[in-house]
């Protein structure tokens, strides 16, 4: 069985680069952009920010940072 790799798309926003490998990644990115325009409570803003980091190439460091923040509360 042969699998074809989809060509990655890079979206630049400021100094951040987001890797879009699949159609669902683009759907997630667009939903994040919609949510960022809304007035969200602090917890929801943090969650949207964390989800957005998961589209970056080095996404694991953000998970560690977030987990450290929770631990330090």
N, CA, C and O atoms as a Tripos MOL2 file, in Angstrom:
@<TRIPOS>MOLECULE
protein
  292   291    73     0     0
PROTEIN
NO_CHARGES

@<TRIPOS>ATOM
      1 N           0.8460   -1.1690    0.0000 N.3       1 UNK1
      2 CA          0.0000    0.0000    0.0000 C.3       1 UNK1
      3 C           0.8970    1.2400    0.0000 C.2       1 UNK1
      4 O           1.8340    1.3330    0.7930 O.2       1 UNK1
      5 N           0.6130    2.1680   -0.8710 N.am      2 UNK2
      6 CA          1.3940    3.3990   -0.9880 C.3       2 UNK2
      7 C           0.5700    4.5580   -0.4560 C.2       2 UNK2
      8 O          -0.5890    4.7430   -0.8300 O.2       2 UNK2
      9 N           1.1910    5.3370    0.4260 N.am      3 UNK3
     10 CA          0.5350    6.5120    0.9750 C.3       3 UNK3
     11 C           1.1620    7.7470    0.3740 C.2       3 UNK3
     12 O           2.3860    7.8560    0.2970 O.2       3 UNK3
     13 N           0.3350    8.6730   -0.0490 N.am      4 UNK4
     14 CA          0.8390    9.9450   -0.5600 C.3       4 UNK4
     15 C           0.8180   10.9640    0.5610 C.2       4 UNK4
     16 O          -0.1900   11.1260    1.2480 O.2       4 UNK4
     17 N           1.9280   11.6450    0.7400 N.am      5 UNK5
     18 CA          1.9990   12.6970    1.7520 C.3       5 UNK5
     19 C           1.4390   13.9830    1.1630 C.2       5 UNK5
     20 O           1.8000   14.3900    0.0590 O.2       5 UNK5
     21 N           0.5770   14.5950    1.9020 N.am      6 UNK6
     22 CA          0.0540   15.8930    1.4790 C.3       6 UNK6
     23 C           1.1470   16.9340    1.6330 C.2       6 UNK6
     24 O           1.9520   16.8590    2.5620 O.2       6 UNK6
     25 N           1.1800   17.8710    0.7610 N.am      7 UNK7
     26 CA          2.1670   18.9380    0.8430 C.3       7 UNK7
     27 C           1.7940   19.8740    1.9830 C.2       7 UNK7
     28 O           0.6600   20.3450    2.0620 O.2       7 UNK7
     29 N           2.7510   20.1410    2.8660 N.am      8 UNK8
     30 CA          2.4970   21.0340    3.9910 C.3       8 UNK8
     31 C           2.3820   22.4650    3.5120 C.2       8 UNK8
     32 O           3.0670   22.8930    2.5830 O.2       8 UNK8
     33 N           1.5050   23.1870    4.1650 N.am      9 UNK9
     34 CA          1.3360   24.6100    3.8970 C.3       9 UNK9
     35 C           1.7620   25.3490    5.1560 C.2       9 UNK9
     36 O           1.4040   24.9500    6.2640 O.2       9 UNK9
     37 N           2.5130   26.4070    4.9940 N.am     10 UNK10
     38 CA          2.9660   27.2090    6.1270 C.3      10 UNK10
     39 C           2.2010   28.5270    6.1010 C.2      10 UNK10
     40 O           2.1850   29.2320    5.0930 O.2      10 UNK10
     41 N           1.5740   28.8440    7.2150 N.am     11 UNK11
     42 CA          0.8870   30.1300    7.3720 C.3      11 UNK11
     43 C           1.7100   30.9610    8.3370 C.2      11 UNK11
     44 O           1.9620   30.5420    9.4660 O.2      11 UNK11
     45 N           2.1260   32.1360    7.8960 N.am     12 UNK12
     46 CA          2.8960   33.0310    8.7650 C.3      12 UNK12
     47 C           1.9720   34.0850    9.3450 C.2      12 UNK12
     48 O           1.1390   34.6680    8.6510 O.2      12 UNK12
     49 N           2.1440   34.3090   10.6290 N.am     13 UNK13
     50 CA          1.3700   35.3330   11.3270 C.3      13 UNK13
     51 C           2.3250   35.9940   12.3150 C.2      13 UNK13
     52 O           2.6910   35.4000   13.3290 O.2      13 UNK13
     53 N           2.7160   37.2020   12.0160 N.am     14 UNK14
     54 CA          3.7350   37.8530   12.8420 C.3      14 UNK14
     55 C           5.0380   37.0940   12.6950 C.2      14 UNK14
     56 O           5.4910   36.8470   11.5780 O.2      14 UNK14
     57 N           5.6440   36.7210   13.8120 N.am     15 UNK15
     58 CA          6.8840   35.9560   13.7350 C.3      15 UNK15
     59 C           6.6470   34.4640   13.9710 C.2      15 UNK15
     60 O           7.6040   33.7150   14.1660 O.2      15 UNK15
     61 N           5.3990   34.0260   13.9570 N.am     16 UNK16
     62 CA          5.0550   32.6170   14.1570 C.3      16 UNK16
     63 C           4.7240   31.9620   12.8270 C.2      16 UNK16
     64 O           4.1770   32.5900   11.9200 O.2      16 UNK16
     65 N           5.0690   30.6770   12.7330 N.am     17 UNK17
     66 CA          4.7260   29.8940   11.5490 C.3      17 UNK17
     67 C           3.8610   28.7270   11.9850 C.2      17 UNK17
     68 O           4.1710   28.0360   12.9560 O.2      17 UNK17
     69 N           2.7840   28.5150   11.2670 N.am     18 UNK18
     70 CA          1.8690   27.4270   11.5690 C.3      18 UNK18
     71 C           1.9010   26.4230   10.4230 C.2      18 UNK18
     72 O           1.7660   26.7950    9.2580 O.2      18 UNK18
     73 N           2.0790   25.1500   10.7620 N.am     19 UNK19
     74 CA          2.1780   24.0880    9.7690 C.3      19 UNK19
     75 C           0.7880   23.5060    9.5450 C.2      19 UNK19
     76 O           0.1460   23.0140   10.4730 O.2      19 UNK19
     77 N           0.3450   23.5710    8.3130 N.am     20 UNK20
     78 CA         -0.9700   23.0490    7.9450 C.3      20 UNK20
     79 C          -0.7340   21.8360    7.0460 C.2      20 UNK20
     80 O          -0.4570   21.9760    5.8550 O.2      20 UNK20
     81 N          -0.8470   20.6420    7.6360 N.am     21 UNK21
     82 CA         -0.5930   19.4040    6.8950 C.3      21 UNK21
     83 C          -1.8590   18.8090    6.2980 C.2      21 UNK21
     84 O          -1.8200   18.1530    5.2570 O.2      21 UNK21
     85 N          -2.9710   19.0430    6.9600 N.am     22 UNK22
     86 CA         -4.2260   18.4480    6.5280 C.3      22 UNK22
     87 C          -5.3130   19.5140    6.4440 C.2      22 UNK22
     88 O          -5.1700   20.6170    6.9720 O.2      22 UNK22
     89 N          -6.3840   19.1640    5.7770 N.am     23 UNK23
     90 CA         -7.5040   20.0900    5.6480 C.3      23 UNK23
     91 C          -8.0590   20.4630    7.0250 C.2      23 UNK23
     92 O          -8.4530   21.6080    7.2480 O.2      23 UNK23
     93 N          -8.0880   19.5000    7.9430 N.am     24 UNK24
     94 CA         -8.6210   19.7580    9.2750 C.3      24 UNK24
     95 C          -7.7690   20.7950   10.0100 C.2      24 UNK24
     96 O          -8.3030   21.5650   10.8070 O.2      24 UNK24
     97 N          -6.4530   20.8310    9.7580 N.am     25 UNK25
     98 CA         -5.5970   21.8510   10.3650 C.3      25 UNK25
     99 C          -6.0410   23.2470    9.9370 C.2      25 UNK25
    100 O          -6.0480   24.1770   10.7440 O.2      25 UNK25
    101 N          -6.4060   23.3860    8.6800 N.am     26 UNK26
    102 CA         -6.8700   24.6800    8.1750 C.3      26 UNK26
    103 C          -8.2170   25.0450    8.8040 C.2      26 UNK26
    104 O          -8.4620   26.2100    9.1190 O.2      26 UNK26
    105 N          -9.0810   24.0600    8.9860 N.am     27 UNK27
    106 CA        -10.3670   24.2960    9.6450 C.3      27 UNK27
    107 C         -10.1230   24.7870   11.0710 C.2      27 UNK27
    108 O         -10.7560   25.7440   11.5160 O.2      27 UNK27
    109 N          -9.2070   24.1340   11.7860 N.am     28 UNK28
    110 CA         -8.8770   24.5340   13.1560 C.3      28 UNK28
    111 C          -8.3260   25.9490   13.1710 C.2      28 UNK28
    112 O          -8.7360   26.7640   13.9980 O.2      28 UNK28
    113 N          -7.4020   26.2520   12.2690 N.am     29 UNK29
    114 CA         -6.7980   27.5840   12.2100 C.3      29 UNK29
    115 C          -7.8610   28.6520   11.9740 C.2      29 UNK29
    116 O          -7.8480   29.6960   12.6260 O.2      29 UNK29
    117 N          -8.7740   28.3970   11.0530 N.am     30 UNK30
    118 CA         -9.8300   29.3670   10.7650 C.3      30 UNK30
    119 C         -10.7820   29.5530   11.9450 C.2      30 UNK30
    120 O         -11.2240   30.6710   12.2090 O.2      30 UNK30
    121 N         -11.1010   28.4790   12.6530 N.am     31 UNK31
    122 CA        -11.9600   28.5960   13.8370 C.3      31 UNK31
    123 C         -11.2610   29.4030   14.9240 C.2      31 UNK31
    124 O         -11.8950   30.2040   15.6120 O.2      31 UNK31
    125 N          -9.9590   29.1950   15.0810 N.am     32 UNK32
    126 CA         -9.1730   29.9650   16.0550 C.3      32 UNK32
    127 C          -9.2470   31.4490   15.7140 C.2      32 UNK32
    128 O          -9.4620   32.2780   16.5990 O.2      32 UNK32
    129 N          -9.0720   31.7890   14.4500 N.am     33 UNK33
    130 CA         -9.1230   33.1930   14.0240 C.3      33 UNK33
    131 C         -10.4880   33.7990   14.3540 C.2      33 UNK33
    132 O         -10.5680   34.9470   14.7910 O.2      33 UNK33
    133 N         -11.5560   33.0350   14.1490 N.am     34 UNK34
    134 CA        -12.9060   33.5100   14.4900 C.3      34 UNK34
    135 C         -13.0180   33.7710   15.9930 C.2      34 UNK34
    136 O         -13.5220   34.8120   16.4160 O.2      34 UNK34
    137 N         -12.5460   32.8210   16.7870 N.am     35 UNK35
    138 CA        -12.6520   32.9340   18.2400 C.3      35 UNK35
    139 C         -11.8080   34.0720   18.7940 C.2      35 UNK35
    140 O         -12.1980   34.7090   19.7730 O.2      35 UNK35
    141 N         -10.6640   34.3350   18.1850 N.am     36 UNK36
    142 CA         -9.7990   35.4130   18.6490 C.3      36 UNK36
    143 C         -10.4660   36.7810   18.4990 C.2      36 UNK36
    144 O         -10.1000   37.7310   19.1910 O.2      36 UNK36
    145 N         -11.4260   36.8800   17.6110 N.am     37 UNK37
    146 CA        -12.1380   38.1480   17.3970 C.3      37 UNK37
    147 C         -13.2430   38.3690   18.4350 C.2      37 UNK37
    148 O         -13.7470   39.4820   18.5860 O.2      37 UNK37
    149 N         -13.6150   37.2970   19.1480 N.am     38 UNK38
    150 CA        -14.6900   37.3870   20.1280 C.3      38 UNK38
    151 C         -14.1490   37.7810   21.4980 C.2      38 UNK38
    152 O         -12.9590   37.6420   21.7820 O.2      38 UNK38
    153 N         -15.0390   38.2670   22.3220 N.am     39 UNK39
    154 CA        -14.6720   38.5930   23.6940 C.3      39 UNK39
    155 C         -14.8820   37.3300   24.5380 C.2      39 UNK39
    156 O         -16.0070   36.9850   24.8990 O.2      39 UNK39
    157 N         -13.7810   36.6560   24.8390 N.am     40 UNK40
    158 CA        -13.8270   35.3980   25.5770 C.3      40 UNK40
    159 C         -13.3750   35.6110   27.0150 C.2      40 UNK40
    160 O         -12.6620   36.5680   27.3190 O.2      40 UNK40
    161 N         -13.7910   34.7220   27.8820 N.am     41 UNK41
    162 CA        -13.2920   34.7950   29.2460 C.3      41 UNK41
    163 C         -11.8370   34.3020   29.2620 C.2      41 UNK41
    164 O         -11.3530   33.7400   28.2790 O.2      41 UNK41
    165 N         -11.1600   34.5150   30.3700 N.am     42 UNK42
    166 CA         -9.7270   34.2210   30.4650 C.3      42 UNK42
    167 C          -9.4220   32.7480   30.1740 C.2      42 UNK42
    168 O          -8.4800   32.4430   29.4430 O.2      42 UNK42
    169 N         -10.2030   31.8520   30.7330 N.am     43 UNK43
    170 CA         -9.9730   30.4230   30.5430 C.3      43 UNK43
    171 C         -10.1140   30.0260   29.0710 C.2      43 UNK43
    172 O          -9.2970   29.2670   28.5490 O.2      43 UNK43
    173 N         -11.1460   30.5380   28.4080 N.am     44 UNK44
    174 CA        -11.3470   30.2240   26.9930 C.3      44 UNK44
    175 C         -10.2260   30.8000   26.1320 C.2      44 UNK44
    176 O          -9.7710   30.1480   25.1920 O.2      44 UNK44
    177 N          -9.7730   32.0270   26.4470 N.am     45 UNK45
    178 CA         -8.6570   32.6200   25.6980 C.3      45 UNK45
    179 C          -7.3940   31.7730   25.8300 C.2      45 UNK45
    180 O          -6.6770   31.5540   24.8540 O.2      45 UNK45
    181 N          -7.1290   31.3000   27.0520 N.am     46 UNK46
    182 CA         -5.9590   30.4480   27.2710 C.3      46 UNK46
    183 C          -6.0610   29.1600   26.4640 C.2      46 UNK46
    184 O          -5.0780   28.7130   25.8720 O.2      46 UNK46
    185 N          -7.2460   28.5670   26.4400 N.am     47 UNK47
    186 CA         -7.4260   27.3210   25.7040 C.3      47 UNK47
    187 C          -7.2610   27.5390   24.2030 C.2      47 UNK47
    188 O          -6.6330   26.7240   23.5270 O.2      47 UNK47
    189 N          -7.8140   28.6240   23.6770 N.am     48 UNK48
    190 CA         -7.6640   28.9330   22.2500 C.3      48 UNK48
    191 C          -6.1840   29.1490   21.9280 C.2      48 UNK48
    192 O          -5.6910   28.6780   20.9030 O.2      48 UNK48
    193 N          -5.4850   29.8590   22.8060 N.am     49 UNK49
    194 CA         -4.0490   30.1020   22.5890 C.3      49 UNK49
    195 C          -3.2730   28.7810   22.5930 C.2      49 UNK49
    196 O          -2.3910   28.5800   21.7580 O.2      49 UNK49
    197 N          -3.5960   27.8820   23.5250 N.am     50 UNK50
    198 CA         -2.9220   26.5860   23.5830 C.3      50 UNK50
    199 C          -3.2070   25.7620   22.3290 C.2      50 UNK50
    200 O          -2.2990   25.1560   21.7600 O.2      50 UNK50
    201 N          -4.4420   25.7430   21.9090 N.am     51 UNK51
    202 CA         -4.7980   24.9900   20.6990 C.3      51 UNK51
    203 C          -4.0570   25.5520   19.4940 C.2      51 UNK51
    204 O          -3.5980   24.7910   18.6430 O.2      51 UNK51
    205 N          -3.9360   26.8510   19.4120 N.am     52 UNK52
    206 CA         -3.2200   27.4800   18.2920 C.3      52 UNK52
    207 C          -1.7550   27.0510   18.2720 C.2      52 UNK52
    208 O          -1.1820   26.8580   17.2000 O.2      52 UNK52
    209 N          -1.1470   26.8990   19.4450 N.am     53 UNK53
    210 CA          0.2640   26.4810   19.4850 C.3      53 UNK53
    211 C           0.4540   25.0840   18.9210 C.2      53 UNK53
    212 O           1.5520   24.7390   18.4850 O.2      53 UNK53
    213 N          -0.6000   24.2740   18.9220 N.am     54 UNK54
    214 CA         -0.4860   22.9070   18.4290 C.3      54 UNK54
    215 C          -0.3050   22.8490   16.9160 C.2      54 UNK54
    216 O           0.0300   21.7980   16.3690 O.2      54 UNK54
    217 N          -0.5230   23.9670   16.2460 N.am     55 UNK55
    218 CA         -0.3030   24.0430   14.8000 C.3      55 UNK55
    219 C           1.1250   24.4620   14.4610 C.2      55 UNK55
    220 O           1.5100   24.4810   13.2920 O.2      55 UNK55
    221 N           1.9120   24.8000   15.4880 N.am     56 UNK56
    222 CA          3.3050   25.1760   15.2540 C.3      56 UNK56
    223 C           4.1690   23.9310   15.1670 C.2      56 UNK56
    224 O           3.8070   22.8690   15.6720 O.2      56 UNK56
    225 N           5.3120   24.0750   14.5210 N.am     57 UNK57
    226 CA          6.2020   22.9360   14.3300 C.3      57 UNK57
    227 C           6.7030   22.3930   15.6740 C.2      57 UNK57
    228 O           6.7290   21.1790   15.8760 O.2      57 UNK57
    229 N           7.0950   23.2720   16.5840 N.am     58 UNK58
    230 CA          7.6170   22.8610   17.8840 C.3      58 UNK58
    231 C           6.5330   23.0170   18.9470 C.2      58 UNK58
    232 O           6.6880   23.8030   19.8830 O.2      58 UNK58
    233 N           5.4440   22.2760   18.8070 N.am     59 UNK59
    234 CA          4.2790   22.4340   19.6600 C.3      59 UNK59
    235 C           4.4580   21.8610   21.0590 C.2      59 UNK59
    236 O           3.7500   22.2710   21.9780 O.2      59 UNK59
    237 N           5.3680   20.9380   21.2440 N.am     60 UNK60
    238 CA          5.5180   20.2790   22.5390 C.3      60 UNK60
    239 C           5.9710   21.2270   23.6440 C.2      60 UNK60
    240 O           5.5550   21.0800   24.7930 O.2      60 UNK60
    241 N           6.8160   22.1940   23.3100 N.am     61 UNK61
    242 CA          7.3140   23.1120   24.3410 C.3      61 UNK61
    243 C           6.1740   23.9180   24.9630 C.2      61 UNK61
    244 O           6.2300   24.2630   26.1430 O.2      61 UNK61
    245 N           5.1500   24.2170   24.1800 N.am     62 UNK62
    246 CA          4.0110   24.9700   24.6890 C.3      62 UNK62
    247 C           3.1700   24.1290   25.6380 C.2      62 UNK62
    248 O           2.6110   24.6470   26.6040 O.2      62 UNK62
    249 N           3.0820   22.8390   25.3660 N.am     63 UNK63
    250 CA          2.3630   21.9650   26.2910 C.3      63 UNK63
    251 C           3.0800   21.8970   27.6310 C.2      63 UNK63
    252 O           2.4390   21.9320   28.6820 O.2      63 UNK63
    253 N           4.3930   21.8020   27.6010 N.am     64 UNK64
    254 CA          5.1740   21.7660   28.8390 C.3      64 UNK64
    255 C           4.9820   23.0710   29.6050 C.2      64 UNK64
    256 O           4.7860   23.0500   30.8200 O.2      64 UNK64
    257 N           5.0360   24.2000   28.9120 N.am     65 UNK65
    258 CA          4.8370   25.4940   29.5650 C.3      65 UNK65
    259 C           3.4540   25.5730   30.2120 C.2      65 UNK65
    260 O           3.3220   26.0250   31.3500 O.2      65 UNK65
    261 N           2.4440   25.1410   29.4970 N.am     66 UNK66
    262 CA          1.0750   25.1950   30.0050 C.3      66 UNK66
    263 C           0.9170   24.2920   31.2290 C.2      66 UNK66
    264 O           0.2930   24.6790   32.2170 O.2      66 UNK66
    265 N           1.4820   23.0960   31.1560 N.am     67 UNK67
    266 CA          1.4170   22.1780   32.2890 C.3      67 UNK67
    267 C           2.1550   22.7320   33.5030 C.2      67 UNK67
    268 O           1.7080   22.5550   34.6360 O.2      67 UNK67
    269 N           3.2780   23.3980   33.2730 N.am     68 UNK68
    270 CA          4.0110   24.0290   34.3650 C.3      68 UNK68
    271 C           3.1900   25.1420   35.0180 C.2      68 UNK68
    272 O           3.2020   25.2980   36.2390 O.2      68 UNK68
    273 N           2.4770   25.9130   34.1930 N.am     69 UNK69
    274 CA          1.6180   26.9780   34.7290 C.3      69 UNK69
    275 C           0.5270   26.4030   35.6200 C.2      69 UNK69
    276 O           0.2360   26.9480   36.6850 O.2      69 UNK69
    277 N          -0.0720   25.3110   35.1870 N.am     70 UNK70
    278 CA         -1.1190   24.6690   35.9790 C.3      70 UNK70
    279 C          -0.5350   24.1560   37.2910 C.2      70 UNK70
    280 O          -1.1300   24.3450   38.3520 O.2      70 UNK70
    281 N           0.6100   23.5180   37.2240 N.am     71 UNK71
    282 CA          1.2510   22.9750   38.4230 C.3      71 UNK71
    283 C           1.5970   24.0760   39.4290 C.2      71 UNK71
    284 O           1.5140   23.8680   40.6390 O.2      71 UNK71
    285 N           1.9860   25.2470   38.9190 N.am     72 UNK72
    286 CA          2.4320   26.3390   39.7940 C.3      72 UNK72
    287 C           1.2850   27.1520   40.3780 C.2      72 UNK72
    288 O           1.5370   28.0750   41.1530 O.2      72 UNK72
    289 N           0.0540   26.8510   40.0420 N.am     73 UNK73
    290 CA         -1.0980   27.6040   40.5820 C.3      73 UNK73
    291 C          -1.3230   27.2890   42.0330 C.2      73 UNK73
    292 O          -2.2440   27.8280   42.6470 O.2      73 UNK73
@<TRIPOS>BOND
     1     1     2 1
     2     2     3 1
     3     3     4 2
     4     3     5 am
     5     5     6 1
     6     6     7 1
     7     7     8 2
     8     7     9 am
     9     9    10 1
    10    10    11 1
    11    11    12 2
    12    11    13 am
    13    13    14 1
    14    14    15 1
    15    15    16 2
    16    15    17 am
    17    17    18 1
    18    18    19 1
    19    19    20 2
    20    19    21 am
    21    21    22 1
    22    22    23 1
    23    23    24 2
    24    23    25 am
    25    25    26 1
    26    26    27 1
    27    27    28 2
    28    27    29 am
    29    29    30 1
    30    30    31 1
    31    31    32 2
    32    31    33 am
    33    33    34 1
    34    34    35 1
    35    35    36 2
    36    35    37 am
    37    37    38 1
    38    38    39 1
    39    39    40 2
    40    39    41 am
    41    41    42 1
    42    42    43 1
    43    43    44 2
    44    43    45 am
    45    45    46 1
    46    46    47 1
    47    47    48 2
    48    47    49 am
    49    49    50 1
    50    50    51 1
    51    51    52 2
    52    51    53 am
    53    53    54 1
    54    54    55 1
    55    55    56 2
    56    55    57 am
    57    57    58 1
    58    58    59 1
    59    59    60 2
    60    59    61 am
    61    61    62 1
    62    62    63 1
    63    63    64 2
    64    63    65 am
    65    65    66 1
    66    66    67 1
    67    67    68 2
    68    67    69 am
    69    69    70 1
    70    70    71 1
    71    71    72 2
    72    71    73 am
    73    73    74 1
    74    74    75 1
    75    75    76 2
    76    75    77 am
    77    77    78 1
    78    78    79 1
    79    79    80 2
    80    79    81 am
    81    81    82 1
    82    82    83 1
    83    83    84 2
    84    83    85 am
    85    85    86 1
    86    86    87 1
    87    87    88 2
    88    87    89 am
    89    89    90 1
    90    90    91 1
    91    91    92 2
    92    91    93 am
    93    93    94 1
    94    94    95 1
    95    95    96 2
    96    95    97 am
    97    97    98 1
    98    98    99 1
    99    99   100 2
   100    99   101 am
   101   101   102 1
   102   102   103 1
   103   103   104 2
   104   103   105 am
   105   105   106 1
   106   106   107 1
   107   107   108 2
   108   107   109 am
   109   109   110 1
   110   110   111 1
   111   111   112 2
   112   111   113 am
   113   113   114 1
   114   114   115 1
   115   115   116 2
   116   115   117 am
   117   117   118 1
   118   118   119 1
   119   119   120 2
   120   119   121 am
   121   121   122 1
   122   122   123 1
   123   123   124 2
   124   123   125 am
   125   125   126 1
   126   126   127 1
   127   127   128 2
   128   127   129 am
   129   129   130 1
   130   130   131 1
   131   131   132 2
   132   131   133 am
   133   133   134 1
   134   134   135 1
   135   135   136 2
   136   135   137 am
   137   137   138 1
   138   138   139 1
   139   139   140 2
   140   139   141 am
   141   141   142 1
   142   142   143 1
   143   143   144 2
   144   143   145 am
   145   145   146 1
   146   146   147 1
   147   147   148 2
   148   147   149 am
   149   149   150 1
   150   150   151 1
   151   151   152 2
   152   151   153 am
   153   153   154 1
   154   154   155 1
   155   155   156 2
   156   155   157 am
   157   157   158 1
   158   158   159 1
   159   159   160 2
   160   159   161 am
   161   161   162 1
   162   162   163 1
   163   163   164 2
   164   163   165 am
   165   165   166 1
   166   166   167 1
   167   167   168 2
   168   167   169 am
   169   169   170 1
   170   170   171 1
   171   171   172 2
   172   171   173 am
   173   173   174 1
   174   174   175 1
   175   175   176 2
   176   175   177 am
   177   177   178 1
   178   178   179 1
   179   179   180 2
   180   179   181 am
   181   181   182 1
   182   182   183 1
   183   183   184 2
   184   183   185 am
   185   185   186 1
   186   186   187 1
   187   187   188 2
   188   187   189 am
   189   189   190 1
   190   190   191 1
   191   191   192 2
   192   191   193 am
   193   193   194 1
   194   194   195 1
   195   195   196 2
   196   195   197 am
   197   197   198 1
   198   198   199 1
   199   199   200 2
   200   199   201 am
   201   201   202 1
   202   202   203 1
   203   203   204 2
   204   203   205 am
   205   205   206 1
   206   206   207 1
   207   207   208 2
   208   207   209 am
   209   209   210 1
   210   210   211 1
   211   211   212 2
   212   211   213 am
   213   213   214 1
   214   214   215 1
   215   215   216 2
   216   215   217 am
   217   217   218 1
   218   218   219 1
   219   219   220 2
   220   219   221 am
   221   221   222 1
   222   222   223 1
   223   223   224 2
   224   223   225 am
   225   225   226 1
   226   226   227 1
   227   227   228 2
   228   227   229 am
   229   229   230 1
   230   230   231 1
   231   231   232 2
   232   231   233 am
   233   233   234 1
   234   234   235 1
   235   235   236 2
   236   235   237 am
   237   237   238 1
   238   238   239 1
   239   239   240 2
   240   239   241 am
   241   241   242 1
   242   242   243 1
   243   243   244 2
   244   243   245 am
   245   245   246 1
   246   246   247 1
   247   247   248 2
   248   247   249 am
   249   249   250 1
   250   250   251 1
   251   251   252 2
   252   251   253 am
   253   253   254 1
   254   254   255 1
   255   255   256 2
   256   255   257 am
   257   257   258 1
   258   258   259 1
   259   259   260 2
   260   259   261 am
   261   261   262 1
   262   262   263 1
   263   263   264 2
   264   263   265 am
   265   265   266 1
   266   266   267 1
   267   267   268 2
   268   267   269 am
   269   269   270 1
   270   270   271 1
   271   271   272 2
   272   271   273 am
   273   273   274 1
   274   274   275 1
   275   275   276 2
   276   275   277 am
   277   277   278 1
   278   278   279 1
   279   279   280 2
   280   279   281 am
   281   281   282 1
   282   282   283 1
   283   283   284 2
   284   283   285 am
   285   285   286 1
   286   286   287 1
   287   287   288 2
   288   287   289 am
   289   289   290 1
   290   290   291 1
   291   291   292 2
@<TRIPOS>SUBSTRUCTURE
     1 UNK1         2 RESIDUE 1 A UNK
     2 UNK2         6 RESIDUE 1 A UNK
     3 UNK3        10 RESIDUE 1 A UNK
     4 UNK4        14 RESIDUE 1 A UNK
     5 UNK5        18 RESIDUE 1 A UNK
     6 UNK6        22 RESIDUE 1 A UNK
     7 UNK7        26 RESIDUE 1 A UNK
     8 UNK8        30 RESIDUE 1 A UNK
     9 UNK9        34 RESIDUE 1 A UNK
    10 UNK10       38 RESIDUE 1 A UNK
    11 UNK11       42 RESIDUE 1 A UNK
    12 UNK12       46 RESIDUE 1 A UNK
    13 UNK13       50 RESIDUE 1 A UNK
    14 UNK14       54 RESIDUE 1 A UNK
    15 UNK15       58 RESIDUE 1 A UNK
    16 UNK16       62 RESIDUE 1 A UNK
    17 UNK17       66 RESIDUE 1 A UNK
    18 UNK18       70 RESIDUE 1 A UNK
    19 UNK19       74 RESIDUE 1 A UNK
    20 UNK20       78 RESIDUE 1 A UNK
    21 UNK21       82 RESIDUE 1 A UNK
    22 UNK22       86 RESIDUE 1 A UNK
    23 UNK23       90 RESIDUE 1 A UNK
    24 UNK24       94 RESIDUE 1 A UNK
    25 UNK25       98 RESIDUE 1 A UNK
    26 UNK26      102 RESIDUE 1 A UNK
    27 UNK27      106 RESIDUE 1 A UNK
    28 UNK28      110 RESIDUE 1 A UNK
    29 UNK29      114 RESIDUE 1 A UNK
    30 UNK30      118 RESIDUE 1 A UNK
    31 UNK31      122 RESIDUE 1 A UNK
    32 UNK32      126 RESIDUE 1 A UNK
    33 UNK33      130 RESIDUE 1 A UNK
    34 UNK34      134 RESIDUE 1 A UNK
    35 UNK35      138 RESIDUE 1 A UNK
    36 UNK36      142 RESIDUE 1 A UNK
    37 UNK37      146 RESIDUE 1 A UNK
    38 UNK38      150 RESIDUE 1 A UNK
    39 UNK39      154 RESIDUE 1 A UNK
    40 UNK40      158 RESIDUE 1 A UNK
    41 UNK41      162 RESIDUE 1 A UNK
    42 UNK42      166 RESIDUE 1 A UNK
    43 UNK43      170 RESIDUE 1 A UNK
    44 UNK44      174 RESIDUE 1 A UNK
    45 UNK45      178 RESIDUE 1 A UNK
    46 UNK46      182 RESIDUE 1 A UNK
    47 UNK47      186 RESIDUE 1 A UNK
    48 UNK48      190 RESIDUE 1 A UNK
    49 UNK49      194 RESIDUE 1 A UNK
    50 UNK50      198 RESIDUE 1 A UNK
    51 UNK51      202 RESIDUE 1 A UNK
    52 UNK52      206 RESIDUE 1 A UNK
    53 UNK53      210 RESIDUE 1 A UNK
    54 UNK54      214 RESIDUE 1 A UNK
    55 UNK55      218 RESIDUE 1 A UNK
    56 UNK56      222 RESIDUE 1 A UNK
    57 UNK57      226 RESIDUE 1 A UNK
    58 UNK58      230 RESIDUE 1 A UNK
    59 UNK59      234 RESIDUE 1 A UNK
    60 UNK60      238 RESIDUE 1 A UNK
    61 UNK61      242 RESIDUE 1 A UNK
    62 UNK62      246 RESIDUE 1 A UNK
    63 UNK63      250 RESIDUE 1 A UNK
    64 UNK64      254 RESIDUE 1 A UNK
    65 UNK65      258 RESIDUE 1 A UNK
    66 UNK66      262 RESIDUE 1 A UNK
    67 UNK67      266 RESIDUE 1 A UNK
    68 UNK68      270 RESIDUE 1 A UNK
    69 UNK69      274 RESIDUE 1 A UNK
    70 UNK70      278 RESIDUE 1 A UNK
    71 UNK71      282 RESIDUE 1 A UNK
    72 UNK72      286 RESIDUE 1 A UNK
    73 UNK73      290 RESIDUE 1 A UNK
